[in-house]
Amino acid sequence: VPLLQHYSWECDDVDHVGHTATKLLRADPERQVWGFGRHFLGSNYYWYLRDPAGSFVELYSDMDVIDDDEEWETTGASTFGPEHIANAWGPNLPLEFIIPNDLETLKAGWGAMEG
């Protein structure tokens, strides 16, 4: 898929995220992309890995859910700031997450599809 940034798999809980990522990384440490951490928006735990095709896959758990839009109210002020763009805590966002290492290949593939 041209320009696929990442896809996600929901895990049962934070332990499931950790155990799954650890098992995959023990088999192939080069899979590591970003994590373990917690996103600010959504409040979910995450760990990003590389799948066998080289795409990013996010393992996540405990994402906030709004069950009833009618009943949900914002609380007004938020503590969200520039330091929370990527996460509430955890490692810094790697540059590869924003500018893929294979960007030129992706652009060429996209151009070939346009004809």
The first five atom37 places (N, CA, C, CB, O) and aatype in JSON, in Angstrom:
{
  "aatype": [19, 14, 10, 10, 5, 8, 18, 15, 17, 6, 4, 3, 3, 19, 3, 8, 19, 7, 8, 16, 0, 16, 11, 10, 10, 1, 0, 3, 14, 6, 1, 5, 19, 17, 7, 13, 7, 1, 8, 13, 10, 7, 15, 2, 18, 18, 17, 18, 10, 1, 3, 14, 0, 7, 15, 13, 19, 6, 10, 18, 15, 3, 12, 3, 19, 9, 3, 3, 3, 6, 6, 17, 6, 16, 16, 7, 0, 15, 16, 13, 7, 14, 6, 8, 9, 0, 2, 0, 17, 7, 14, 2, 10, 14, 10, 6, 13, 9, 9, 14, 2, 3, 10, 6, 16, 10, 11, 0, 7, 17, 7, 0, 12, 6, 7],
  "atom_mask": [
    [1, 1, 1, 1, 1],
    [1, 1, 1, 1, 1],
    [1, 1, 1, 1, 1],
    [1, 1, 1, 1, 1],
    [1, 1, 1, 1, 1],
    [1, 1, 1, 1, 1],
    [1, 1, 1, 1, 1],
    [1, 1, 1, 1, 1],
    [1, 1, 1, 1, 1],
    [1, 1, 1, 1, 1],
    [1, 1, 1, 1, 1],
    [1, 1, 1, 1, 1],
    [1, 1, 1, 1, 1],
    [1, 1, 1, 1, 1],
    [1, 1, 1, 1, 1],
    [1, 1, 1, 1, 1],
    [1, 1, 1, 1, 1],
    [1, 1, 1, 0, 1],
    [1, 1, 1, 1, 1],
    [1, 1, 1, 1, 1],
    [1, 1, 1, 1, 1],
    [1, 1, 1, 1, 1],
    [1, 1, 1, 1, 1],
    [1, 1, 1, 1, 1],
    [1, 1, 1, 1, 1],
    [1, 1, 1, 1, 1],
    [1, 1, 1, 1, 1],
    [1, 1, 1, 1, 1],
    [1, 1, 1, 1, 1],
    [1, 1, 1, 1, 1],
    [1, 1, 1, 1, 1],
    [1, 1, 1, 1, 1],
    [1, 1, 1, 1, 1],
    [1, 1, 1, 1, 1],
    [1, 1, 1, 0, 1],
    [1, 1, 1, 1, 1],
    [1, 1, 1, 0, 1],
    [1, 1, 1, 1, 1],
    [1, 1, 1, 1, 1],
    [1, 1, 1, 1, 1],
    [1, 1, 1, 1, 1],
    [1, 1, 1, 0, 1],
    [1, 1, 1, 1, 1],
    [1, 1, 1, 1, 1],
    [1, 1, 1, 1, 1],
    [1, 1, 1, 1, 1],
    [1, 1, 1, 1, 1],
    [1, 1, 1, 1, 1],
    [1, 1, 1, 1, 1],
    [1, 1, 1, 1, 1],
    [1, 1, 1, 1, 1],
    [1, 1, 1, 1, 1],
    [1, 1, 1, 1, 1],
    [1, 1, 1, 0, 1],
    [1, 1, 1, 1, 1],
    [1, 1, 1, 1, 1],
    [1, 1, 1, 1, 1],
    [1, 1, 1, 1, 1],
    [1, 1, 1, 1, 1],
    [1, 1, 1, 1, 1],
    [1, 1, 1, 1, 1],
    [1, 1, 1, 1, 1],
    [1, 1, 1, 1, 1],
    [1, 1, 1, 1, 1],
    [1, 1, 1, 1, 1],
    [1, 1, 1, 1, 1],
    [1, 1, 1, 1, 1],
    [1, 1, 1, 1, 1],
    [1, 1, 1, 1, 1],
    [1, 1, 1, 1, 1],
    [1, 1, 1, 1, 1],
    [1, 1, 1, 1, 1],
    [1, 1, 1, 1, 1],
    [1, 1, 1, 1, 1],
    [1, 1, 1, 1, 1],
    [1, 1, 1, 0, 1],
    [1, 1, 1, 1, 1],
    [1, 1, 1, 1, 1],
    [1, 1, 1, 1, 1],
    [1, 1, 1, 1, 1],
    [1, 1, 1, 0, 1],
    [1, 1, 1, 1, 1],
    [1, 1, 1, 1, 1],
    [1, 1, 1, 1, 1],
    [1, 1, 1, 1, 1],
    [1, 1, 1, 1, 1],
    [1, 1, 1, 1, 1],
    [1, 1, 1, 1, 1],
    [1, 1, 1, 1, 1],
    [1, 1, 1, 0, 1],
    [1, 1, 1, 1, 1],
    [1, 1, 1, 1, 1],
    [1, 1, 1, 1, 1],
    [1, 1, 1, 1, 1],
    [1, 1, 1, 1, 1],
    [1, 1, 1, 1, 1],
    [1, 1, 1, 1, 1],
    [1, 1, 1, 1, 1],
    [1, 1, 1, 1, 1],
    [1, 1, 1, 1, 1],
    [1, 1, 1, 1, 1],
    [1, 1, 1, 1, 1],
    [1, 1, 1, 1, 1],
    [1, 1, 1, 1, 1],
    [1, 1, 1, 1, 1],
    [1, 1, 1, 1, 1],
    [1, 1, 1, 1, 1],
    [1, 1, 1, 1, 1],
    [1, 1, 1, 0, 1],
    [1, 1, 1, 1, 1],
    [1, 1, 1, 0, 1],
    [1, 1, 1, 1, 1],
    [1, 1, 1, 1, 1],
    [1, 1, 1, 1, 1],
    [1, 1, 1, 0, 1]
  ],
  "atom_positions": [
    [[0.85, -1.17, 0.0], [0.0, 0.0, 0.0], [0.89, 1.24, 0.0], [-0.97, 0.0, 1.22], [1.65, 1.44, 0.95]],
    [[0.83, 2.06, -1.02], [1.68, 3.25, -1.06], [1.37, 4.19, 0.1], [1.5, 3.99, -2.39], [0.22, 4.49, 0.39]],
    [[2.42, 4.64, 0.75], [2.34, 5.62, 1.82], [1.56, 5.15, 3.05], [1.74, 6.86, 1.3], [1.02, 5.99, 3.78]],
    [[1.48, 3.86, 3.3], [0.9, 3.35, 4.54], [1.82, 3.78, 5.68], [0.73, 1.78, 4.51], [2.99, 3.41, 5.69]],
    [[1.3, 4.55, 6.63], [2.14, 5.02, 7.73], [2.24, 3.94, 8.81], [1.57, 6.33, 8.32], [3.34, 3.57, 9.21]],
    [[1.1, 3.45, 9.28], [1.11, 2.33, 10.22], [-0.3, 1.75, 10.33], [1.64, 2.77, 11.61], [-1.28, 2.38, 9.94]],
    [[-0.37, 0.56, 10.87], [-1.65, -0.04, 11.21], [-1.54, -0.55, 12.64], [-2.04, -1.2, 10.21], [-0.44, -0.67, 13.17]],
    [[-2.69, -0.85, 13.26], [-2.7, -1.15, 14.7], [-3.42, -2.45, 15.01], [-3.33, -0.01, 15.46], [-4.36, -2.85, 14.33]],
    [[-2.95, -3.08, 16.08], [-3.6, -4.26, 16.65], [-3.93, -3.95, 18.1], [-2.7, -5.54, 16.52], [-3.05, -3.59, 18.88]],
    [[-5.21, -4.1, 18.46], [-5.6, -3.89, 19.86], [-5.28, -5.13, 20.67], [-7.11, -3.54, 19.96], [-5.63, -6.25, 20.28]],
    [[-4.61, -4.94, 21.79], [-4.27, -6.03, 22.7], [-5.2, -5.98, 23.91], [-2.77, -5.92, 23.16], [-5.82, -4.95, 24.19]],
    [[-5.3, -7.09, 24.63], [-6.21, -7.19, 25.77], [-5.88, -6.2, 26.87], [-6.19, -8.59, 26.32], [-6.78, -5.61, 27.48]],
    [[-4.6, -6.01, 27.15], [-4.16, -5.12, 28.22], [-2.69, -4.77, 28.02], [-4.39, -5.77, 29.61], [-2.06, -5.24, 27.07]],
    [[-2.16, -3.96, 28.91], [-0.79, -3.5, 28.77], [0.21, -4.66, 28.85], [-0.47, -2.47, 29.85], [1.25, -4.62, 28.19]],
    [[-0.1, -5.68, 29.64], [0.77, -6.85, 29.69], [0.84, -7.57, 28.35], [0.3, -7.82, 30.78], [1.89, -8.05, 27.95]],
    [[-0.29, -7.64, 27.66], [-0.35, -8.27, 26.34], [0.54, -7.51, 25.36], [-1.81, -8.33, 25.82], [1.25, -8.11, 24.56]],
    [[0.49, -6.17, 25.42], [1.36, -5.35, 24.58], [2.82, -5.69, 24.86], [1.1, -3.83, 24.82], [3.59, -5.98, 23.95]],
    [[3.19, -5.66, 26.14], [4.58, -5.91, 26.53], [5.08, -7.29, 26.19], [0.0, 0.0, 0.0], [6.18, -7.45, 25.66]],
    [[4.27, -8.3, 26.49], [4.69, -9.69, 26.21], [4.84, -9.93, 24.71], [3.67, -10.68, 26.81], [5.79, -10.58, 24.27]],
    [[3.88, -9.42, 23.92], [3.94, -9.63, 22.47], [5.15, -8.93, 21.87], [2.65, -9.12, 21.81], [5.89, -9.54, 21.08]],
    [[5.36, -7.67, 22.23], [6.51, -6.93, 21.69], [7.82, -7.57, 22.1], [6.47, -5.46, 22.16], [8.74, -7.69, 21.29]],
    [[7.91, -7.99, 23.35], [9.14, -8.62, 23.84], [9.45, -9.9, 23.07], [9.03, -8.92, 25.34], [10.59, -10.14, 22.7]],
    [[8.43, -10.71, 22.84], [8.63, -11.96, 22.1], [9.12, -11.67, 20.68], [7.32, -12.78, 22.06], [10.04, -12.33, 20.19]],
    [[8.51, -10.69, 20.02], [8.91, -10.35, 18.65], [10.32, -9.76, 18.61], [7.91, -9.36, 18.04], [11.09, -10.06, 17.7]],
    [[10.65, -8.93, 19.59], [11.98, -8.3, 19.61], [13.08, -9.28, 19.97], [11.99, -7.16, 20.6], [14.21, -9.14, 19.5]],
    [[12.78, -10.27, 20.78], [13.79, -11.3, 21.09], [14.13, -12.09, 19.83], [13.28, -12.24, 22.2], [15.27, -12.51, 19.64]],
    [[13.12, -12.3, 18.98], [13.35, -13.03, 17.73], [14.07, -12.16, 16.7], [12.02, -13.53, 17.15], [14.86, -12.67, 15.9]],
    [[13.81, -10.85, 16.73], [14.42, -9.94, 15.75], [14.46, -8.52, 16.31], [13.63, -9.97, 14.41], [13.49, -7.77, 16.15]],
    [[15.56, -8.13, 16.96], [15.67, -6.79, 17.55], [15.52, -5.65, 16.55], [17.0, -6.67, 18.25], [15.23, -4.52, 16.94]],
    [[15.72, -5.92, 15.26], [15.6, -4.87, 14.24], [14.15, -4.42, 14.03], [16.17, -5.36, 12.93], [13.91, -3.44, 13.33]],
    [[13.2, -5.13, 14.63], [11.8, -4.75, 14.5], [11.46, -3.47, 15.28], [10.91, -5.88, 14.98], [10.46, -2.81, 14.98]],
    [[12.28, -3.12, 16.27], [11.98, -1.97, 17.13], [11.86, -0.69, 16.32], [13.06, -1.81, 18.2], [12.73, -0.37, 15.51]],
    [[10.77, 0.06, 16.55], [10.57, 1.36, 15.93], [10.42, 2.43, 17.02], [9.33, 1.35, 15.0], [11.2, 3.39, 17.07]],
    [[9.41, 2.25, 17.89], [9.13, 3.29, 18.89], [8.3, 2.69, 20.01], [8.4, 4.5, 18.25], [7.3, 2.02, 19.76]],
    [[8.7, 2.93, 21.21], [7.93, 2.47, 22.35], [8.85, 1.82, 23.34], [0.0, 0.0, 0.0], [10.05, 1.65, 23.12]],
    [[8.31, 1.49, 24.32], [7.02, 1.44, 24.94], [6.66, 2.81, 25.49], [6.99, 0.38, 26.05], [7.53, 3.5, 26.03]],
    [[5.4, 3.23, 25.36], [4.99, 4.52, 25.86], [3.49, 4.62, 25.98], [0.0, 0.0, 0.0], [2.77, 3.63, 25.86]],
    [[3.04, 5.84, 26.24], [1.6, 6.11, 26.37], [1.27, 7.38, 25.6], [1.18, 6.23, 27.87], [1.86, 8.43, 25.83]],
    [[0.31, 7.27, 24.69], [-0.14, 8.44, 23.93], [-0.91, 9.39, 24.84], [-1.01, 8.01, 22.73], [-1.59, 8.95, 25.77]],
    [[-0.79, 10.68, 24.57], [-1.57, 11.67, 25.32], [-3.03, 11.6, 24.86], [-1.0, 13.11, 25.12], [-3.94, 11.4, 25.66]],
    [[-3.24, 11.78, 23.56], [-4.59, 11.67, 23.01], [-4.95, 10.2, 22.91], [-4.7, 12.38, 21.62], [-4.23, 9.43, 22.28]],
    [[-6.04, 9.81, 23.5], [-6.45, 8.41, 23.53], [-5.99, 7.7, 24.78], [0.0, 0.0, 0.0], [-6.59, 6.71, 25.19]],
    [[-4.93, 8.2, 25.38], [-4.43, 7.69, 26.66], [-4.02, 6.22, 26.62], [-5.47, 7.88, 27.71], [-3.9, 5.58, 27.66]],
    [[-3.8, 5.69, 25.42], [-3.49, 4.27, 25.29], [-1.99, 4.0, 25.37], [-4.03, 3.74, 23.97], [-1.16, 4.84, 25.04]],
    [[-1.67, 2.79, 25.84], [-0.29, 2.3, 25.82], [0.03, 1.87, 24.39], [-0.08, 1.11, 26.83], [-0.86, 1.4, 23.67]],
    [[1.28, 2.04, 23.96], [1.65, 1.66, 22.59], [3.06, 1.09, 22.54], [1.54, 2.87, 21.66], [3.88, 1.32, 23.42]],
    [[3.29, 0.34, 21.47], [4.64, -0.11, 21.1], [4.61, -0.33, 19.6], [5.06, -1.44, 21.89], [3.83, -1.15, 19.11]],
    [[5.44, 0.38, 18.86], [5.49, 0.28, 17.4], [6.66, -0.61, 16.99], [5.62, 1.68, 16.76], [7.78, -0.45, 17.46]],
    [[6.36, -1.54, 16.11], [7.35, -2.49, 15.6], [7.28, -2.5, 14.07], [7.12, -3.91, 16.18], [6.33, -1.98, 13.48]],
    [[8.27, -3.09, 13.45], [8.3, -3.27, 12.0], [7.77, -4.68, 11.71], [9.76, -3.06, 11.42], [8.2, -5.65, 12.33]],
    [[6.83, -4.78, 10.77], [6.36, -6.11, 10.38], [7.34, -6.69, 9.35], [4.9, -6.04, 9.8], [8.27, -6.0, 8.93]],
    [[7.16, -7.96, 8.94], [8.11, -8.57, 8.0], [8.24, -7.82, 6.67], [7.69, -9.98, 7.72], [9.27, -7.93, 6.0]],
    [[7.21, -7.05, 6.28], [7.27, -6.29, 5.03], [7.93, -4.92, 5.22], [5.87, -6.1, 4.46], [8.16, -4.2, 4.25]],
    [[8.25, -4.57, 6.47], [8.89, -3.29, 6.75], [7.94, -2.18, 7.15], [0.0, 0.0, 0.0], [8.38, -1.07, 7.46]],
    [[6.63, -2.45, 7.16], [5.65, -1.45, 7.58], [5.63, -1.36, 9.11], [4.24, -1.8, 7.05], [6.07, -2.28, 9.8]],
    [[5.13, -0.25, 9.62], [5.01, -0.07, 11.07], [3.69, -0.66, 11.53], [5.12, 1.43, 11.45], [2.64, -0.43, 10.92]],
    [[3.75, -1.41, 12.62], [2.54, -1.93, 13.25], [2.55, -1.49, 14.7], [2.46, -3.5, 13.12], [3.56, -1.59, 15.39]],
    [[1.41, -0.99, 15.15], [1.27, -0.54, 16.53], [0.51, -1.59, 17.33], [0.54, 0.82, 16.6], [-0.58, -2.01, 16.94]],
    [[1.09, -2.02, 18.43], [0.38, -2.82, 19.42], [-0.11, -1.83, 20.46], [1.3, -3.96, 20.06], [0.68, -1.03, 20.97]],
    [[-1.4, -1.86, 20.8], [-1.91, -0.89, 21.77], [-2.96, -1.53, 22.67], [-2.51, 0.33, 21.05], [-3.54, -2.57, 22.35]],
    [[-3.18, -0.88, 23.82], [-4.24, -1.31, 24.73], [-4.74, -0.11, 25.52], [-3.74, -2.42, 25.68], [-4.09, 0.93, 25.6]],
    [[-5.91, -0.29, 26.09], [-6.49, 0.67, 27.04], [-6.75, 2.05, 26.44], [-5.58, 0.81, 28.22], [-6.54, 3.06, 27.11]],
    [[-7.2, 2.09, 25.19], [-7.53, 3.38, 24.58], [-8.84, 3.91, 25.18], [-7.64, 3.25, 23.03], [-9.77, 3.14, 25.43]],
    [[-8.9, 5.22, 25.4], [-10.13, 5.83, 25.89], [-11.26, 5.57, 24.91], [-9.94, 7.35, 26.12], [-11.06, 5.57, 23.69]],
    [[-12.46, 5.36, 25.45], [-13.64, 5.12, 24.63], [-14.75, 6.03, 25.12], [-14.08, 3.61, 24.68], [-15.01, 6.11, 26.33]],
    [[-15.4, 6.71, 24.21], [-16.57, 7.52, 24.55], [-17.77, 6.72, 24.09], [-16.52, 8.96, 23.87], [-18.04, 6.62, 22.89]],
    [[-18.5, 6.14, 25.05], [-19.62, 5.27, 24.72], [-20.85, 6.04, 24.23], [-19.99, 4.44, 25.91], [-21.63, 5.52, 23.43]],
    [[-21.02, 7.26, 24.71], [-22.21, 8.03, 24.37], [-21.82, 9.48, 24.12], [-23.28, 7.93, 25.5], [-21.57, 10.24, 25.05]],
    [[-21.77, 9.86, 22.85], [-21.4, 11.23, 22.49], [-22.33, 12.26, 23.13], [-21.41, 11.4, 20.98], [-21.89, 13.35, 23.5]],
    [[-23.61, 11.92, 23.27], [-24.59, 12.86, 23.84], [-24.29, 13.17, 25.3], [-26.01, 12.28, 23.71], [-24.5, 14.29, 25.75]],
    [[-23.82, 12.18, 26.03], [-23.56, 12.34, 27.47], [-22.17, 12.88, 27.78], [-23.75, 11.03, 28.16], [-21.94, 13.38, 28.88]],
    [[-21.26, 12.78, 26.83], [-19.87, 13.17, 27.09], [-19.7, 14.67, 26.99], [-18.92, 12.47, 26.1], [-20.17, 15.3, 26.04]],
    [[-19.03, 15.24, 27.99], [-18.76, 16.68, 27.99], [-17.28, 16.9, 28.2], [-19.59, 17.39, 29.1], [-16.62, 16.2, 28.96]],
    [[-16.75, 17.89, 27.5], [-15.35, 18.25, 27.72], [-15.23, 18.96, 29.06], [-14.81, 19.14, 26.56], [-16.2, 19.53, 29.56]],
    [[-14.05, 18.92, 29.61], [-13.83, 19.6, 30.89], [-13.24, 20.99, 30.68], [-12.91, 18.78, 31.77], [-12.92, 21.68, 31.65]],
    [[-13.09, 21.39, 29.45], [-12.55, 22.72, 29.17], [-11.07, 22.69, 28.92], [0.0, 0.0, 0.0], [-10.62, 22.16, 27.9]],
    [[-10.3, 23.24, 29.82], [-8.85, 23.35, 29.65], [-8.19, 21.99, 29.58], [-8.25, 24.17, 30.79], [-8.62, 21.03, 30.23]],
    [[-7.15, 21.92, 28.79], [-6.37, 20.7, 28.65], [-4.91, 21.0, 28.94], [-6.53, 20.08, 27.23], [-4.45, 22.13, 28.74]],
    [[-4.21, 20.01, 29.4], [-2.77, 20.19, 29.64], [-1.97, 19.79, 28.41], [-2.32, 19.37, 30.85], [-0.75, 19.64, 28.47]],
    [[-2.66, 19.61, 27.28], [-2.0, 19.22, 26.03], [-1.13, 20.36, 25.54], [-3.03, 18.82, 24.96], [-1.59, 21.49, 25.41]],
    [[0.14, 20.05, 25.26], [1.07, 21.05, 24.74], [1.98, 20.42, 23.72], [0.0, 0.0, 0.0], [1.86, 19.23, 23.43]],
    [[2.9, 21.2, 23.15], [3.8, 20.68, 22.12], [4.57, 19.44, 22.56], [4.78, 21.75, 21.72], [4.89, 18.58, 21.74]],
    [[4.88, 19.34, 23.84], [5.61, 18.17, 24.32], [4.77, 16.9, 24.31], [6.12, 18.43, 25.72], [5.29, 15.81, 24.51]],
    [[3.46, 17.04, 24.09], [2.56, 15.89, 24.07], [2.13, 15.48, 22.67], [1.34, 16.19, 24.9], [1.24, 14.64, 22.52]],
    [[2.73, 16.06, 21.65], [2.32, 15.74, 20.28], [2.35, 14.24, 20.05], [3.24, 16.46, 19.27], [1.44, 13.69, 19.44]],
    [[3.38, 13.57, 20.52], [3.53, 12.14, 20.27], [3.1, 11.29, 21.44], [4.96, 11.84, 19.92], [2.49, 10.24, 21.25]],
    [[3.4, 11.71, 22.65], [3.06, 10.86, 23.78], [3.01, 11.63, 25.1], [4.07, 9.74, 23.89], [3.51, 12.75, 25.2]],
    [[2.38, 11.0, 26.09], [2.36, 11.54, 27.44], [3.65, 11.2, 28.16], [1.15, 11.01, 28.23], [4.18, 12.0, 28.93]],
    [[4.16, 10.0, 27.9], [5.46, 9.56, 28.41], [5.99, 8.45, 27.52], [5.36, 9.08, 29.89], [5.24, 7.79, 26.81]],
    [[7.27, 8.26, 27.58], [7.93, 7.25, 26.76], [9.04, 7.89, 25.95], [0.0, 0.0, 0.0], [9.31, 9.08, 26.1]],
    [[9.67, 7.11, 25.09], [10.79, 7.65, 24.3], [10.32, 8.68, 23.28], [11.52, 6.51, 23.59], [9.16, 8.71, 22.89]],
    [[11.25, 9.52, 22.86], [10.95, 10.5, 21.83], [10.57, 9.82, 20.52], [12.15, 11.44, 21.6], [11.02, 8.71, 20.22]],
    [[9.73, 10.49, 19.77], [9.31, 10.0, 18.46], [10.51, 9.94, 17.53], [8.2, 10.91, 17.86], [11.21, 10.94, 17.36]],
    [[10.78, 8.78, 16.92], [11.93, 8.7, 16.0], [11.63, 9.42, 14.68], [12.29, 7.22, 15.72], [10.49, 9.42, 14.21]],
    [[12.64, 10.03, 14.11], [12.48, 10.76, 12.85], [11.91, 9.85, 11.75], [13.81, 11.35, 12.4], [11.13, 10.3, 10.91]],
    [[12.31, 8.59, 11.76], [11.82, 7.64, 10.75], [10.3, 7.51, 10.78], [12.46, 6.26, 10.97], [9.69, 7.16, 9.77]],
    [[9.69, 7.8, 11.92], [8.24, 7.71, 12.02], [7.56, 8.81, 11.2], [7.8, 7.8, 13.49], [6.44, 8.62, 10.72]],
    [[8.23, 9.94, 11.05], [7.7, 11.07, 10.28], [8.23, 11.07, 8.85], [8.07, 12.39, 10.97], [7.47, 11.31, 7.9]],
    [[9.51, 10.8, 8.68], [10.14, 10.76, 7.36], [10.72, 9.36, 7.16], [11.26, 11.87, 7.21], [11.83, 9.09, 7.62]],
    [[9.98, 8.47, 6.49], [10.44, 7.09, 6.33], [11.8, 7.0, 5.64], [9.42, 6.29, 5.54], [12.12, 7.8, 4.76]],
    [[12.58, 6.02, 6.05], [13.9, 5.79, 5.43], [13.78, 5.47, 3.95], [14.62, 4.65, 6.14], [14.69, 5.75, 3.17]],
    [[12.65, 4.9, 3.55], [12.45, 4.52, 2.15], [11.51, 5.5, 1.43], [11.88, 3.1, 2.06], [10.76, 5.11, 0.53]],
    [[11.54, 6.77, 1.82], [10.63, 7.77, 1.26], [10.74, 7.88, -0.26], [10.9, 9.11, 1.89], [9.73, 7.98, -0.94]],
    [[11.95, 7.86, -0.79], [12.12, 7.99, -2.24], [11.5, 6.81, -2.98], [13.62, 8.1, -2.6], [10.91, 6.98, -4.05]],
    [[11.62, 5.62, -2.42], [10.99, 4.43, -3.01], [9.48, 4.56, -2.97], [11.44, 3.15, -2.28], [8.8, 4.22, -3.94]],
    [[8.95, 5.04, -1.85], [7.51, 5.24, -1.73], [7.01, 6.26, -2.75], [7.14, 5.68, -0.31], [5.97, 6.06, -3.38]],
    [[7.74, 7.35, -2.91], [7.35, 8.38, -3.89], [7.37, 7.83, -5.31], [8.28, 9.6, -3.79], [6.48, 8.12, -6.1]],
    [[8.38, 7.03, -5.62], [8.47, 6.43, -6.96], [7.29, 5.49, -7.19], [9.8, 5.68, -7.13], [6.71, 5.48, -8.27]],
    [[6.94, 4.7, -6.19], [5.81, 3.8, -6.3], [4.5, 4.54, -6.49], [0.0, 0.0, 0.0], [3.65, 4.14, -7.28]],
    [[4.35, 5.64, -5.75], [3.15, 6.45, -5.87], [3.07, 7.07, -7.27], [3.14, 7.55, -4.79], [2.01, 7.09, -7.88]],
    [[4.2, 7.57, -7.76], [4.24, 8.15, -9.1], [3.91, 7.13, -10.18], [0.0, 0.0, 0.0], [3.23, 7.46, -11.15]],
    [[4.39, 5.91, -10.02], [4.12, 4.85, -10.99], [2.63, 4.51, -11.02], [4.95, 3.59, -10.67], [2.1, 4.16, -12.08]],
    [[1.96, 4.6, -9.88], [0.53, 4.29, -9.83], [-0.29, 5.37, -10.52], [0.08, 4.14, -8.37], [-1.34, 5.09, -11.1]],
    [[0.19, 6.61, -10.47], [-0.54, 7.71, -11.1], [-0.43, 7.67, -12.61], [-0.03, 9.05, -10.58], [-1.23, 8.27, -13.33]],
    [[0.58, 6.94, -13.1], [0.74, 6.76, -14.53], [1.47, 7.86, -15.16], [0.0, 0.0, 0.0], [1.68, 7.85, -16.37]]
  ]
}
